[in-house]
Amino acid sequence: MRDPASILHADLDAFYASVEQRDNPALRGHPVIVGGGVVLACSYEAKRRGVRTAMSGHAARRLCPDAIVVRPRMSAYAAASKAVFEVFRDTTPVVEGISIDEAFLDVGGLHRIGGRPVDVAVRLRAEVLRRVGLPITVGVARTKFLAKVASRVAKPDGLLLVEPEGELAFLHPLPVGMLWGVGAVTEAKLHERGIRTVGQVARLGEAALVSILGPGAGRHLHALAHNRDPRPVVVGKRRGSIGAQRAIGRGPHRPEDVSAALAGLVDRVTKRMRAADRPGRTIILRLRFADFTRATRSRTLPRATVQTQTVLDVARELLGEAQPLIEAKGITLVGISVSNLGRHGDVQLELPFEQPDRAMLDAAVDAVRDRFGSASVTRGVLVGKDPGIAVPTLPD
């Protein structure tokens, strides 16, 4: 950890909705929902009425009947993201993208030409607004963790500097949900024991946290509660996994329709894997149910693959294993990801699953889609069905 607070976490505000309000002035100041059946994003005017991402469209309109619903424009969001990252890289060469609308920037080496980190942050926000027309919130701190917390506290359209001498005074009164890695289940466990603030986590001690949450989570949260996070900002970091997911709304859903949605996701994921030359071994199925609980199923192959049919065969087997849970709880989201990624040139990644006929088919489909668009070739099970939305991502 460095002495000055020189790590920036820059996070665009309500990104998709902000792009829509930028491009259509009539939407400014009004509650905006992006997406119909499921809320992909919403403006802060809608958030103040209780609308949240991934909420069903019906529930969102009950909370906010005067909301303006717009269809998503993924190409516009991708273009806006590219323009914002150009501003990031014009600010400092040390940029670590987290998603298409947020990044960490290390500006510790700019003091002679850029002034204090907080001055760099002020200029960064002004440049994003001037060049891209979007509001952005920036947190400034000594660690990546605290910079991200600062940006969350400062939203929307804000700037917050956490000086080194005031770190724990800022962090400890915050709710435990602000700690990286604390989801609904972990938060409930802590609440059951009367632990509601970060300061209470810090005072609890590592051994007690380990007894409650297990060694990994306990040590992790104990370190964060004391703002111990030595991770540097990493340029050009490669993904640990490539995945996609789709919210399908509340059912009931026929098993064949869920399987078809899964096939569409596998198509997207494996195309990205081939484009990035990153075969993978571990296939992970992610499910969310109507009661908001989640489940994962995974399988690791003996060798890596990029072939669509190979990944799809395993994904469907995992989906079959989860069918009793789906029938009992009702499914609202399905996702697939592939991890243990490498490159075809890696010695350990021999590819016995690469069958010539499948490889030729994948290559032909990729070529047609690259030339004529992703909708030019589709699976028979998806004909006449909504293929879902391909969300823009950072390079793989």
Helices and strands as residue ranges (DSSP letters): E 7-12, H 15-23, G 25-27, E 32-34, E 41-42, H 44-47, H 57-63, E 68-70, H 74-91, E 95-99, E 102-106, G 108-110, H 111-114, H 117-132, E 136-141, H 144-154, E 159-161, G 164-166, H 167-171, G 176-178, H 184-192, H 198-204, H 206-213, H 215-225, E 241-247, H 255-276, E 280-289, E 294-305, H 308-321, H 323-329, E 331-339, H 356-372, G 380-382
